């Protein structure tokens, strides 16, 4: 007898089960292969093309480490542009005293990366969830090349991802993790954008005050980063920098040099373009506030989608788009696609393509970017264009999914003419 419509045969059941089992089985394999390659590059077993991306760890981070161990923040170093809890990330290699500072840092970043894989795989195998998020993380991180292991942004992103995954069931935990992440590198504060429960905001406030207070009391200079961050210019990889990349071909008399820890444009009209970037960021913030006021349809994936959109918009409009910023987007994209109902699939694909272009512009062809030649211009227009497109598409998808359309009022039914107004025939 043929099976009834809507039922599954034993063969179909076995086939489906095998597919579900093989997908997570490949995750650790791909992760191990790609992360081994990243470690070989940062440990300089193999030399990655372009400038040395590990110099920040060997020179800058280790220098901060030496200062922080004396009980103060790096008050004399303008490259210290991070909130006070960032000191914990810089000091963390001290947990592995049997390794030199740089090696210990790379190992800890790799361990954090593995913890994210375990978290996304465990969460993705729950009923009604997806392993797409785990795959986004496994594939997206190595697309950025060894730079991603030579900065502490993976640690910050891990905290932000844990906050979003906790958001639905544990709002207090989400608030605490978001606040702690914000004290590591500011941007995780935007995770609270779509939080609807007051307990998440209260938890974030309490955690933020407590951690900030401890840092301020423990070491002087906890808020020096605010001044250093304020004085930054237009970094050569940012959206606004495209103006000067093109202007150099028409006689612009500025220069490119190391300033506040990054390669920036300096010269005529730079301050105006930097102000324009701040205006765009303000406009993005205004749009997000308007969205939050008008949004009415909140689903289980809305929290993650909104966080992804917010960080994508702020990254795209920033005066600085360093390569490691992209790992923030990879992490939030992974959490969005962990929810099967997410509307962010196309923007996530665009972000992953932008990650690949990012590793081409830094470190592969960074000299071409600094020189503003045709190859450098092409890479910067392509990468930043992908980010702009992703931001616009993601914002539109979020708005359409959550803000009800404005329907015009129905026309009033025509009134019957009164008997005394009926015309009299002659």
C-alpha positions as semicolon CSV with decimal commas, in nm:
position;residue;x (nm);y (nm);z (nm)
1;X;0,000;0,000;0,000
2;X;0,135;0,344;-0,087
3;X;0,210;0,572;0,205
4;X;-0,051;0,832;0,284
5;X;-0,007;1,186;0,172
6;X;0,189;1,390;0,431
7;X;0,369;1,096;0,592
8;X;0,739;1,015;0,554
9;X;0,877;0,678;0,456
10;X;1,156;0,518;0,652
11;X;1,397;0,592;0,368
12;X;1,308;0,961;0,372
13;X;1,348;0,969;0,748
14;X;1,695;0,815;0,736
15;X;1,799;1,050;0,458
16;X;1,684;1,356;0,647
17;X;1,849;1,245;0,969
18;X;2,176;1,181;0,790
19;X;2,170;1,532;0,646
20;X;2,109;1,685;0,988
21;X;2,398;1,490;1,136
22;X;2,648;1,554;0,857
23;X;2,608;1,931;0,863
24;X;2,731;1,983;1,221
25;X;2,997;1,715;1,167
26;X;3,160;1,929;0,899
27;X;3,158;2,245;1,113
28;X;3,453;2,150;1,339
29;X;3,646;2,012;1,041
30;X;3,622;2,337;0,845
31;X;3,685;2,537;1,162
32;X;4,003;2,342;1,245
33;X;4,145;2,373;0,894
34;X;4,079;2,746;0,861
35;X;4,188;2,836;1,214
36;X;4,507;2,634;1,184
37;X;4,589;2,840;0,878
38;X;4,520;3,164;1,067
39;X;4,746;3,055;1,352
40;X;5,025;2,962;1,112
41;X;5,004;3,311;0,964
42;X;5,000;3,507;1,292
43;X;5,279;3,289;1,435
44;X;5,470;3,363;1,112
45;X;5,523;3,003;1,018
46;X;5,397;3,129;0,684
47;X;5,414;3,495;0,583
48;X;5,088;3,652;0,473
49;X;5,127;3,902;0,186
50;X;5,127;4,270;0,270
51;X;5,225;4,459;0,587
52;X;5,272;4,270;0,913
53;X;4,928;4,256;1,075
54;X;5,066;4,126;1,406
55;X;5,263;4,441;1,489
56;X;4,971;4,577;1,692
57;X;5,002;4,283;1,930
58;X;5,382;4,270;1,943
59;X;5,426;4,645;1,987
60;X;5,108;4,832;2,083
61;X;4,921;4,573;2,291
62;X;5,234;4,459;2,470
63;X;5,325;4,821;2,543
64;X;4,980;4,878;2,693
65;X;5,017;4,555;2,888
66;X;5,338;4,682;3,048
67;X;5,171;5,012;3,143
68;X;4,850;4,854;3,273
69;X;5,047;4,622;3,500
70;X;5,177;4,931;3,681
71;X;4,822;5,022;3,785
72;X;4,731;5,297;3,539
73;X;4,580;5,334;3,194
74;X;4,808;5,444;2,905
75;X;4,742;5,815;2,961
76;X;5,027;5,932;2,737
77;X;4,936;5,713;2,438
78;X;4,682;5,864;2,197
79;X;4,629;5,522;2,037
80;X;4,454;5,409;2,356
81;X;4,096;5,476;2,238
82;X;3,904;5,206;2,420
83;X;3,667;5,193;2,720
84;X;3,814;5,088;3,055
85;X;3,717;4,717;3,043
86;X;3,939;4,679;2,736
87;X;4,222;4,657;2,986
88;X;4,098;4,307;3,073
89;X;4,147;4,192;2,713
90;X;4,493;4,345;2,695
91;X;4,593;4,189;3,028
92;X;4,443;3,846;2,947
93;X;4,767;3,696;2,803
94;X;4,898;3,707;3,159
95;X;4,678;3,402;3,219
96;X;4,931;3,202;3,013
97;X;5,265;3,301;3,170
98;X;5,445;3,007;3,009
99;X;5,401;3,172;2,666
100;X;5,532;3,502;2,537
101;X;5,276;3,783;2,523
102;X;5,192;3,768;2,152
103;X;5,164;3,389;2,135
104;X;4,944;3,385;2,445
105;X;4,719;3,650;2,288
106;X;4,677;3,453;1,965
107;X;4,599;3,136;2,159
108;X;4,333;3,312;2,368
109;X;4,168;3,461;2,059
110;X;4,160;3,114;1,903
111;X;4,007;2,967;2,220
112;X;3,742;3,240;2,217
113;X;3,673;3,161;1,851
114;X;3,626;2,794;1,942
115;X;3,391;2,888;2,226
116;X;3,175;3,083;1,978
117;X;3,163;2,781;1,747
118;X;3,054;2,558;2,037
119;X;2,788;2,808;2,144
120;X;2,647;2,855;1,793
121;X;2,647;2,480;1,723
122;X;2,476;2,397;2,051
123;X;2,216;2,669;2,004
124;X;2,165;2,590;1,635
125;X;2,068;2,229;1,702
126;X;1,770;2,329;1,914
127;X;1,425;2,275;1,765
128;X;1,322;2,563;1,546
129;X;1,677;2,698;1,512
130;X;1,933;2,680;1,234
131;X;2,301;2,593;1,192
132;X;2,331;2,862;0,924
133;X;2,453;3,098;1,193
134;X;2,737;2,864;1,289
135;X;2,836;2,835;0,923
136;X;2,839;3,214;0,884
137;X;3,085;3,233;1,174
138;X;3,304;2,946;1,055
139;X;3,328;3,084;0,700
140;X;3,320;3,457;0,771
141;X;3,607;3,485;1,018
142;X;3,884;3,339;0,795
143;X;3,766;3,556;0,505
144;X;3,921;3,848;0,695
145;X;4,264;3,685;0,703
146;X;4,509;3,685;0,996
147;X;4,413;4,040;1,100
148;X;4,114;3,897;1,284
149;X;4,344;3,701;1,519
150;X;4,573;3,998;1,571
151;X;4,311;4,220;1,735
152;X;4,090;4,169;2,041
153;X;3,765;4,219;1,847
154;X;3,684;3,846;1,843
155;X;3,664;3,863;2,225
156;X;3,423;4,156;2,212
157;X;3,213;3,993;1,941
158;X;3,186;3,673;2,146
159;X;3,037;3,869;2,437
160;X;2,791;4,044;2,203
161;X;2,681;3,717;2,044
162;X;2,625;3,558;2,385
163;X;2,415;3,862;2,483
164;X;2,190;3,827;2,177
165;X;2,147;3,453;2,222
166;X;2,043;3,513;2,583
167;X;1,808;3,795;2,489
168;X;1,483;3,603;2,439
169;X;1,482;3,397;2,758
170;X;1,721;3,580;2,989
171;X;1,686;3,957;2,946
172;X;1,887;4,033;3,260
173;X;2,180;3,828;3,133
174;X;2,151;4,001;2,798
175;X;2,162;4,345;2,958
176;X;2,463;4,258;3,171
177;X;2,656;4,111;2,878
178;X;2,569;4,401;2,648
179;X;2,688;4,652;2,908
180;X;3,010;4,460;2,967
181;X;3,066;4,439;2,591
182;X;3,010;4,815;2,561
183;X;3,282;4,871;2,820
184;X;3,513;4,658;2,607
185;X;3,449;4,846;2,280
186;X;3,132;5,065;2,293
187;X;2,940;4,919;1,994
188;X;2,767;4,632;2,186
189;X;2,554;4,900;2,354
190;X;2,349;4,899;2,031
191;X;2,234;4,545;2,107
192;X;1,981;4,696;2,346
193;X;1,809;4,885;2,066
194;X;1,520;4,638;2,031
195;X;1,515;4,515;2,392
196;X;1,155;4,537;2,512
197;X;1,187;4,423;2,870
198;X;1,276;4,679;3,131
199;X;1,485;4,422;3,318
200;X;1,738;4,416;3,031
201;X;1,791;4,792;3,054
202;X;1,809;4,790;3,433
203;X;2,061;4,508;3,428
204;X;2,270;4,692;3,169
205;X;2,265;5,011;3,374
206;X;2,363;4,838;3,696
207;X;2,640;4,638;3,528
208;X;2,774;4,943;3,347
209;X;2,790;5,153;3,662
210;X;2,948;4,873;3,864
211;X;3,218;4,783;3,611
212;X;3,297;5,146;3,532
213;X;3,322;5,228;3,900
214;X;3,559;4,941;3,968
215;X;3,781;5,038;3,672
216;X;3,786;5,406;3,773
217;X;3,875;5,325;4,132
218;X;4,132;5,062;4,040
219;X;4,333;5,271;3,793
220;X;4,344;5,642;3,700
221;X;4,265;5,752;3,346
222;X;3,967;5,527;3,279
223;X;3,801;5,791;3,056
224;X;4,103;5,925;2,868
225;X;3,988;5,734;2,562
226;X;3,704;5,982;2,505
227;X;3,943;6,264;2,416
228;X;4,164;6,048;2,196
229;X;3,863;5,908;2,005
230;X;3,718;6,256;1,953
231;X;4,030;6,382;1,777
232;X;4,045;6,113;1,508
233;X;4,030;6,209;1,140
234;X;3,919;6,032;0,821
235;X;4,080;5,689;0,788
236;X;4,177;5,580;0,437
237;X;3,940;5,280;0,434
238;X;3,627;5,468;0,540
239;X;3,335;5,572;0,326
240;X;3,427;5,940;0,351
241;X;3,784;5,865;0,243
242;X;3,655;5,790;-0,108
243;X;3,625;6,168;-0,155
244;X;3,999;6,213;-0,107
245;X;4,098;5,899;-0,297
246;X;3,929;6,055;-0,600
247;X;4,036;6,414;-0,520
248;X;4,404;6,314;-0,523
249;X;4,368;6,251;-0,897
250;X;4,248;6,611;-0,941
251;X;4,524;6,789;-0,751
252;X;4,408;6,771;-0,388
253;X;4,700;6,895;-0,177
254;X;4,660;6,674;0,129
255;X;4,864;6,380;0,255
256;X;4,827;6,032;0,394
257;X;5,007;5,951;0,718
258;X;4,987;5,756;1,042
259;X;4,769;5,953;1,283
260;X;4,607;5,835;1,609
261;X;4,704;5,477;1,536
262;X;4,564;5,451;1,181
263;X;4,647;5,570;0,830
264;X;4,442;5,885;0,777
265;X;4,396;6,165;0,527
266;X;4,521;6,501;0,652
267;X;4,483;6,832;0,473
268;X;4,221;7,065;0,323
269;X;3,854;6,971;0,375
270;X;3,931;6,669;0,591
271;X;3,751;6,818;0,889
272;X;3,445;6,889;0,672
273;X;3,432;6,532;0,545
274;X;3,477;6,401;0,901
275;X;3,188;6,623;1,009
276;X;2,983;6,485;0,722
277;X;3,055;6,131;0,843
278;X;2,936;6,228;1,190
279;X;2,621;6,374;1,033
280;X;2,555;6,045;0,852
281;X;2,604;5,856;1,177
282;X;2,361;6,093;1,348
283;X;2,110;6,043;1,067
284;X;2,145;5,665;1,107
285;X;2,083;5,701;1,480
286;X;1,776;5,916;1,412
287;X;1,639;5,654;1,173
288;X;1,692;5,382;1,433
289;X;1,512;5,586;1,699
290;X;1,221;5,648;1,460
291;X;1,210;5,277;1,379
292;X;1,201;5,188;1,747
293;X;0,912;5,427;1,809
294;X;0,705;5,298;1,517
295;X;0,788;4,925;1,527
296;X;0,495;4,711;1,638
297;X;0,559;4,360;1,510
298;X;0,834;4,199;1,716
299;X;0,927;3,839;1,642
300;X;1,189;3,615;1,799
301;X;1,454;3,721;1,548
302;X;1,381;4,094;1,561
303;X;1,629;4,159;1,844
304;X;1,918;4,007;1,648
305;X;1,811;4,162;1,317
306;X;1,788;4,508;1,471
307;X;2,131;4,473;1,632
308;X;2,280;4,367;1,299
309;X;2,120;4,661;1,118
310;X;2,230;4,913;1,382
311;X;2,594;4,803;1,391
312;X;2,602;4,774;1,011
313;X;2,477;5,133;0,973
314;X;2,719;5,271;1,230
315;X;3,013;5,081;1,082
316;X;2,934;5,198;0,729
317;X;2,905;5,567;0,826
318;X;3,202;5,571;1,063
319;X;3,510;5,787;1,008
320;X;3,712;5,466;1,051
321;X;3,640;5,124;0,900
322;X;3,930;4,911;1,014
323;X;3,937;4,551;0,884
324;X;3,871;4,406;1,229
325;X;3,539;4,595;1,245
326;X;3,405;4,345;0,995
327;X;3,418;4,064;1,251
328;X;3,148;4,249;1,447
329;X;2,919;4,220;1,147
330;X;3,009;3,854;1,094
331;X;2,917;3,773;1,454
332;X;2,585;3,958;1,449
333;X;2,505;3,814;1,106
334;X;2,564;3,466;1,249
335;X;2,316;3,525;1,532
336;X;2,057;3,666;1,288
337;X;2,068;3,359;1,064
338;X;2,054;3,135;1,371
339;X;1,684;3,227;1,354
340;X;1,527;3,069;1,043
341;X;1,279;3,356;1,012
342;X;1,544;3,628;0,982
343;X;1,503;3,875;0,696
344;X;1,877;3,942;0,678
345;X;1,993;3,670;0,439
346;X;2,083;3,894;0,143
347;X;2,258;4,158;0,360
348;X;2,455;3,879;0,531
349;X;2,574;3,751;0,191
350;X;2,680;4,104;0,096
351;X;2,871;4,140;0,423
352;X;3,053;3,810;0,365
353;X;3,154;3,924;0,016
354;X;3,269;4,254;0,170
355;X;3,485;4,054;0,413
356;X;3,664;3,889;0,122
357;X;3,720;4,227;-0,047
358;X;3,845;4,360;0,288
359;X;4,127;4,107;0,307
360;X;4,223;4,209;-0,047
361;X;4,243;4,579;0,042
362;X;4,418;4,502;0,372
363;X;4,674;4,364;0,389
364;X;4,710;4,228;0,032
365;X;4,693;4,554;-0,163
366;X;4,704;4,811;0,114
367;X;4,991;4,994;-0,056
368;X;4,761;5,046;-0,354
369;X;4,488;5,179;-0,126
370;X;4,729;5,424;0,038
371;X;4,848;5,533;-0,306
372;X;4,488;5,579;-0,429
373;X;4,576;5,410;-0,756
374;X;4,321;5,239;-0,982
375;X;4,337;4,905;-0,799
376;X;4,310;5,068;-0,458
377;X;4,016;5,281;-0,574
378;X;3,838;4,979;-0,718
379;X;3,875;4,779;-0,398
380;X;3,758;5,063;-0,175
381;X;3,457;5,147;-0,393
382;X;3,365;4,779;-0,407
383;X;3,401;4,708;-0,033
384;X;3,229;5,025;0,084
385;X;2,965;4,993;-0,187
386;X;2,882;4,644;-0,061
387;X;2,847;4,779;0,293
388;X;2,621;5,064;0,181
389;X;2,404;4,824;-0,018
390;X;2,386;4,580;0,274
391;X;2,291;4,860;0,515
392;X;2,013;4,995;0,292
393;X;1,868;4,652;0,214
394;X;1,885;4,543;0,578
395;X;1,723;4,864;0,703
396;X;1,442;4,831;0,450
397;X;1,382;4,467;0,543
398;X;1,373;4,549;0,915
399;X;1,130;4,836;0,860
400;X;0,893;4,637;0,640
401;X;0,893;4,343;0,881
402;X;0,819;4,541;1,196
403;X;0,650;4,873;1,111
404;X;0,285;4,838;1,002
405;X;0,201;5,024;0,682
406;X;0,000;5,341;0,710
407;X;-0,339;5,277;0,551
408;X;-0,546;5,574;0,436
409;X;-0,884;5,610;0,608
410;X;-1,172;5,446;0,427
411;X;-1,393;5,694;0,241
412;X;-1,719;5,774;0,414
413;X;-2,030;5,615;0,255
414;X;-2,235;5,862;0,049
415;X;-2,523;6,008;0,244
416;X;-2,870;5,976;0,106
417;X;-3,026;6,298;0,002
418;X;-3,285;6,430;0,242
419;X;-3,641;6,429;0,131
420;X;-3,674;6,805;0,166
421;X;-3,362;6,853;-0,056
422;X;-3,505;6,645;-0,340
423;X;-3,552;6,871;-0,641
424;X;-3,914;6,933;-0,743
425;X;-3,990;6,881;-1,110
426;X;-4,151;7,170;-1,289
